[in-house]
Amino acid sequence: MNFKKILIAVDNSTCSEKAAKAGYELAEKFDAEVALVNIIEPVPANVNSDLTLAPVFLDTYDNSEENSHVLLKEIEGKFSNGIKTSYLSVVDTAAHGIIQQSDEWGSDLIVIGTYGRTGLYHFLMGSVAEHVARKSACPVLIIPNKSDID
């Protein structure tokens, strides 16, 4: 396999930093470009009596978009080592947003971290990484939180 476009899904967690490190290492080996994707999960909207969105929702969205850009820039600065990086940020649910951004960008590989939750929480919530792996059109590399990538 020859990966030329590697999409790395990141959030503000240790497991996503491990995924970013692994993704950039692969990009260096394959001389690939990278897209960092951060999904802004939708905030439940408050609806005013005149059926308009409450300003709180719009402020939260603006703040989330700014925070997302700051996060992507930090991850690139920490791990990219000069590798060409694009930023993708969208309001969506995590798994759907990652898959959609991967399809639109044309990635050859998705790298994603997983928290490694088990038991009732995993049963009730599922795993974003598992969902992405099942629905993605390209291979998915799942980096467990317990991995030794530091």
N, C-alpha and C positions, 0 to 999 in steps of 0.2 A: 504494500500500500504506500502511496505517496501523498502525503497531506500537504496541501499548499495554502489552505485557509482553515485556521483553527479558531473555533469560537469557544471562549472560556466564560462560563457563567459565574458571576461573583455577587456576593452580598457582603455584609459587614460581619463576617465570621471567620474563625480560625480555619474551618474546613474549606472555605472558599479561597483563602490565602494559599493553602496547600494545593488546591486545584490550579490556581493561577501560576504557582511556581512550576508545577508539572507541565502545564500547558505551554508555558514559555520555553521550558527546556526542550519539549518536543518541537516547537516552532524553530528553535535554533538548529536542531538536528536535521530537520526537513527543509530548512530555508523557507519557512512558511510565514505568511502574515497572520496577524492575530486580530480578532474582534473581541473586546470585552463587552459582555452584556450584563446589565443590571435591570431587573424587573422591578418597577414600582407597583406594589400591590395596591389595588384600588381601595380607597377609604369609603366606607358607607356614607352616602350623601345625606345631608339633612335637607329636607325640602321645606321651603317656606310656604305660607298659606297661598301665595300667588303662583305656586308651582315653579319657582326659580330655585336654583341651588343656593344654599347658604354660603356666604363669603368664607366661612371657616374651611369648607371643603376646598375652595379655590386656593386659599392661602396654604393649606396643607400640601396641595398638589405642587404649587410653585416651589415650596421649600423642599419637597421630596425630589423634584427634578434637579434642583441645585445640589442637594446632598448626593444624588446619584452621580452627577458629573464629578464632584469632588472625590468620591470613592474610586471611580474609574481612573482618574488622574493619579491618585495615590498608588493604586495597584500597578499601573503602568510604570510609574517612577521606581517602584520597589523591585519589579521583576523583569521588565522588558529588555533591558540590556541593549537598547537600540533597535529592537525589532519593530517593524512598522505595525502600528496598532490603531484600530478604529474603535470608536465608542458607539455602543448601541444601548439606548435606554428607552423604555416604553412602559406605559401604564397597562397592566394586564395581570392575569394570574401567572404564577411562576412558570409552571410547566408549559402552558400554552404559549406564553411570551417567548420562552427560550426556543421552542420548536419553530415558531413563526419567524423569529429573527434569524435563526439558522437557515431556514428555507430561503428567506429573502436575500440574505447575504451570500448564500451559496457555499456554506461551510462543508469541508470534507471530514471534519471531526468536531465533536463537542466534548469539552472537558468540563466536568462538574464535580463538586465535592458533595459528600453526604455526611449527615450528622451521625448516622449509624444507630438511630433510635430503633428500639424493638418493643415487643409487647403490645399493650393496649393502645399506646399513643400511635405506634406504627399502623396498627389495625384500623384505627379510627381516621387517621390523617393521611395514611399512605406515604409515599416518598416521591418528592419531586424528581429526584434522580431516576428512580424506577420508571416513572411515567414518561420522562423524556426518553429513556432508553427504549421503551416499548413503542413509542410513537414517532421517533426520529427517522428521517430518511437516510441519515448518515450514521457511521459508527459513533458510539458514545463511550468515553473513558470516564469511569466513576472512581474518584479518589476518596477512599475512606478517611474519616477524621482520625482514625488510629494509625494511619500510615506514618512512616518515618521520614517523610519529606519535610525538612525544616530548613 
